[in-house]
Amino acid sequence: MILIPELGLGWLNGWIPLCLMYLVIGILMLAFPKNVVKRLYDKTGRNPRPRFHIITGKLLALGCYALIILTPLKVSGPIFILGSALFAVGLSGFAIALFNFKDTPMNQPVTRGLYKLSRNPQIFMLTISLLGISIAIGSWISIFLLLVAQPFSHSRILAEENACLAQYGDSYRDYMTRIPRYFLFF
């Protein structure tokens, strides 16, 4: 692991797992019914986030993505194995969470599957996937950018939870008291 990696375009860079991640997401979105995809991206009832959070979060994410795309994977050694394992766990967990979401009736909050362990497994698992890629490229700065960007995701999560409270009322409030926001962290 190094602080600032040597950047360059290459065939064996971090763009490979990043593209795989978005390919899986795209295939699932195409395979799911349109009403499920619409519900997944529905912003009705969400309070708008402060513009500062949106811009700062996107800039940090863009920096992390640029580093991932331009940094070679460290294919030899334990760092690559650890990063690949985290990436696989995160991507698998994200797919499972999407199926849990899809299989929940439209008029109910999602509370089954991974949603029994976390109120926000999709975002958490995508973060784990990106952390895995950042480790596989051996970049401390990429990990730093990813972790610093997370509080800006948190404001989005709070807005989603408020929208769910408005939509589902006491059933979602009860769910919030029983289930942590990020797996082990309330």
Summary of the structure (lengths in Angstrom):
residues: 186
radius of gyration: 17.4
end to end distance: 31.0
largest distance: 52.2
contacts: 561
relative contact order: 0.18
helix: 68%
strand: 3%
